[in-house]
Amino acid sequence: MCSTPNDMGNISIVSGDTGIKFGCGFCEASGPCLVRHAGNDEVLEKMAGEYGYSISAGHSLVILLKDAFPINVLTRLKEVPEIVTVYHKMYRKA
């Protein structure tokens, strides 16, 4: 079971490619409705937490990737039973 953003990163992102930089923000839906964050890149971790806070929707997860394409982790994310739907947006440097 994935109960924290760190669990999510270990299961689905880092296990696939150790060169991927990521940050996760997880919005809780019970109690004080905290936004937990973790990752292996400090900037991405902070941004994911901020995006999660701005969304403020319980049971939502924000994952930001660097040095990877969504296709690199999409299959592994879909294998996690707690993830129901995946939306993605890709930004490229101009």
Backbone as CSV, one residue per row, in Angstrom:
resi,resn,N_x,N_y,N_z,CA_x,CA_y,CA_z,C_x,C_y,C_z
1,MET,0.838,-1.190,0.000,0.000,0.000,0.000,0.880,1.250,0.000
2,CYS,0.508,2.223,-0.790,1.229,3.494,-0.856,0.545,4.480,0.073
3,SER,1.170,4.771,1.190,0.542,5.683,2.131,1.228,7.033,2.184
4,THR,2.386,7.155,1.569,3.102,8.428,1.560,3.670,8.681,0.167
5,PRO,4.013,9.938,-0.120,4.644,10.224,-1.407,5.976,9.499,-1.556
6,ASN,6.676,9.294,-0.452,7.951,8.591,-0.518,7.748,7.146,-0.964
7,ASP,6.682,6.499,-0.457,6.345,5.146,-0.902,6.107,5.135,-2.402
8,MET,5.369,6.112,-2.889,5.048,6.196,-4.311,6.320,6.317,-5.139
9,GLY,7.215,7.151,-4.708,8.467,7.329,-5.437,9.294,6.062,-5.466
10,ASN,9.381,5.395,-4.337,10.167,4.170,-4.267,9.568,3.064,-5.109
11,ILE,8.258,2.942,-5.115,7.601,1.865,-5.832,7.615,2.101,-7.334
12,SER,7.211,3.271,-7.758,6.936,3.439,-9.176,7.937,4.276,-9.950
13,ILE,8.635,5.163,-9.324,9.510,6.045,-10.088,10.960,5.592,-10.012
14,VAL,11.498,5.540,-8.798,12.907,5.219,-8.632,13.212,3.791,-9.054
15,SER,12.282,2.870,-8.840,12.526,1.473,-9.192,12.727,1.285,-10.692
16,GLY,12.242,2.204,-11.486,12.359,2.066,-12.929,13.654,2.620,-13.491
17,ASP,14.097,3.762,-13.003,15.283,4.408,-13.556,15.854,5.326,-12.480
18,THR,17.043,5.024,-12.028,17.625,5.798,-10.936,18.067,7.195,-11.361
19,GLY,18.098,7.500,-12.666,18.486,8.824,-13.126,17.356,9.830,-13.119
20,ILE,16.146,9.379,-12.835,14.983,10.260,-12.850,14.944,11.097,-11.567
21,LYS,14.769,12.394,-11.733,14.559,13.295,-10.596,13.066,13.502,-10.445
22,PHE,12.569,13.509,-9.204,11.134,13.656,-9.010,10.812,14.338,-7.692
23,GLY,9.608,14.871,-7.647,9.022,15.393,-6.425,7.564,14.983,-6.397
24,CYS,7.070,14.561,-5.236,5.667,14.144,-5.083,5.011,14.996,-4.013
25,GLY,3.781,15.364,-4.252,2.952,16.031,-3.251,1.661,15.250,-3.109
26,PHE,1.329,14.822,-1.903,0.138,14.001,-1.666,-0.822,14.746,-0.757
27,CYS,-2.044,14.950,-1.209,-3.062,15.660,-0.437,-3.909,14.659,0.341
28,GLU,-3.870,14.758,1.658,-4.682,13.881,2.495,-6.127,14.356,2.514
29,ALA,-7.040,13.441,2.821,-8.466,13.778,2.830,-9.081,13.666,4.218
30,SER,-8.297,13.312,5.218,-8.860,13.159,6.560,-8.038,13.959,7.570
31,GLY,-8.618,14.133,8.738,-7.930,14.883,9.787,-7.650,16.307,9.358
32,PRO,-6.421,16.756,9.575,-6.090,18.147,9.221,-5.853,18.369,7.726
33,CYS,-6.033,17.324,6.903,-5.871,17.435,5.433,-4.515,18.023,5.057
34,LEU,-3.466,17.383,5.529,-2.110,17.826,5.244,-1.720,17.560,3.797
35,VAL,-0.718,18.272,3.321,-0.101,17.983,2.032,1.302,17.495,2.349
36,ARG,1.523,16.211,2.142,2.838,15.620,2.396,3.642,15.665,1.102
37,HIS,4.958,15.770,1.243,5.800,15.822,0.041,7.091,15.062,0.274
38,ALA,7.630,14.541,-0.806,8.888,13.793,-0.775,9.464,13.800,-2.182
39,GLY,10.681,13.355,-2.301,11.308,13.264,-3.608,12.805,13.161,-3.489
40,ASN,13.475,13.120,-4.623,14.931,13.076,-4.613,15.537,14.357,-5.203
41,ASP,14.693,15.344,-5.447,15.133,16.652,-5.923,14.420,17.708,-5.080
42,GLU,15.173,18.490,-4.361,14.602,19.445,-3.396,13.646,20.447,-4.051
43,VAL,14.003,20.973,-5.211,13.159,21.958,-5.896,11.853,21.323,-6.362
44,LEU,11.940,20.144,-7.000,10.735,19.458,-7.465,9.836,19.055,-6.294
45,GLU,10.447,18.621,-5.204,9.671,18.244,-4.019,8.883,19.436,-3.486
46,LYS,9.542,20.580,-3.372,8.870,21.786,-2.871,7.759,22.227,-3.826
47,MET,8.033,22.208,-5.129,7.019,22.600,-6.118,5.812,21.661,-6.086
48,ALA,6.054,20.356,-5.972,4.956,19.381,-5.933,4.080,19.618,-4.704
49,GLY,4.701,19.919,-3.575,3.938,20.233,-2.365,3.103,21.488,-2.535
50,GLU,3.674,22.503,-3.163,2.944,23.754,-3.406,1.782,23.541,-4.378
51,TYR,2.018,22.761,-5.435,0.941,22.469,-6.385,-0.170,21.674,-5.701
52,GLY,0.204,20.712,-4.881,-0.790,19.941,-4.145,-1.616,20.826,-3.238
53,TYR,-0.952,21.765,-2.567,-1.664,22.687,-1.683,-2.611,23.580,-2.474
54,SER,-2.185,24.025,-3.656,-3.056,24.894,-4.463,-4.254,24.125,-5.024
55,ILE,-4.088,22.832,-5.299,-5.205,22.009,-5.762,-6.170,21.758,-4.608
56,SER,-5.625,21.444,-3.438,-6.412,21.212,-2.211,-7.553,20.218,-2.404
57,ALA,-7.274,19.123,-3.081,-8.273,18.072,-3.281,-7.758,16.799,-2.621
58,GLY,-8.500,16.308,-1.635,-8.089,15.106,-0.923,-7.902,13.922,-1.846
59,HIS,-6.999,13.052,-1.474,-6.673,11.849,-2.242,-6.134,12.176,-3.622
60,SER,-5.413,13.268,-3.738,-4.779,13.587,-5.022,-3.265,13.560,-4.843
61,LEU,-2.577,13.290,-5.928,-1.131,13.139,-5.916,-0.554,13.939,-7.077
62,VAL,0.448,14.752,-6.784,1.143,15.529,-7.818,2.546,14.960,-7.934
63,ILE,2.943,14.604,-9.140,4.291,14.098,-9.380,4.941,14.971,-10.442
64,LEU,6.101,15.514,-10.109,6.877,16.303,-11.065,8.139,15.524,-11.406
65,LEU,8.455,15.440,-12.689,9.606,14.686,-13.167,10.624,15.593,-13.840
66,LYS,11.876,15.191,-13.742,12.965,15.882,-14.436,13.904,14.798,-14.968
67,ASP,14.475,15.029,-16.123,15.365,14.056,-16.768,14.630,12.765,-17.101
68,ALA,13.358,12.883,-17.449,12.550,11.717,-17.827,11.325,12.194,-18.596
69,PHE,10.716,11.285,-19.298,9.447,11.538,-19.959,8.368,10.763,-19.209
70,PRO,7.121,11.229,-19.249,6.049,10.508,-18.545,5.975,9.032,-18.925
71,ILE,6.274,8.714,-20.162,6.203,7.317,-20.600,7.173,6.439,-19.814
72,ASN,8.248,7.033,-19.264,9.215,6.271,-18.483,8.626,5.703,-17.196
73,VAL,7.592,6.334,-16.660,7.031,5.887,-15.375,5.539,5.573,-15.439
74,LEU,4.896,5.885,-16.549,3.446,5.751,-16.640,2.959,4.326,-16.401
75,THR,3.609,3.350,-16.984,3.185,1.967,-16.808,3.260,1.557,-15.341
76,ARG,4.361,1.920,-14.668,4.508,1.571,-13.250,3.489,2.292,-12.386
77,LEU,3.161,3.535,-12.726,2.142,4.257,-11.957,0.774,3.604,-12.102
78,LYS,0.455,3.152,-13.305,-0.842,2.513,-13.535,-0.965,1.176,-12.804
79,GLU,0.157,0.568,-12.442,0.146,-0.696,-11.718,-0.134,-0.520,-10.228
80,VAL,-0.050,0.711,-9.726,-0.309,0.975,-8.307,-1.819,1.008,-8.104
81,PRO,-2.378,0.108,-7.272,-3.831,0.008,-7.137,-4.500,1.262,-6.573
82,GLU,-3.775,2.074,-5.820,-4.364,3.286,-5.247,-4.543,4.393,-6.273
83,ILE,-3.884,4.295,-7.421,-4.003,5.317,-8.463,-5.117,4.916,-9.417
84,VAL,-6.118,5.769,-9.536,-7.282,5.470,-10.368,-7.132,6.100,-11.751
85,THR,-6.766,7.370,-11.808,-6.667,8.091,-13.070,-5.361,8.875,-13.105
86,VAL,-4.766,8.958,-14.267,-3.525,9.716,-14.437,-3.771,10.811,-15.464
87,TYR,-3.500,12.047,-15.070,-3.522,13.189,-15.987,-2.086,13.676,-16.081
88,HIS,-1.660,14.056,-17.262,-0.305,14.575,-17.333,-0.223,15.770,-18.276
89,LYS,0.736,16.609,-17.973,1.030,17.787,-18.772,2.543,17.850,-18.900
90,MET,3.029,18.032,-20.099,4.462,18.070,-20.322,4.883,19.479,-20.739
91,TYR,5.903,19.980,-20.083,6.464,21.283,-20.413,7.843,21.081,-20.979
92,ARG,8.146,21.822,-21.994,9.486,21.761,-22.593,10.110,23.138,-22.530
93,LYS,11.409,23.153,-22.330,12.124,24.421,-22.346,12.163,24.948,-23.770
94,ALA,11.963,26.236,-23.912,11.980,26.837,-25.250,13.382,27.094,-25.718
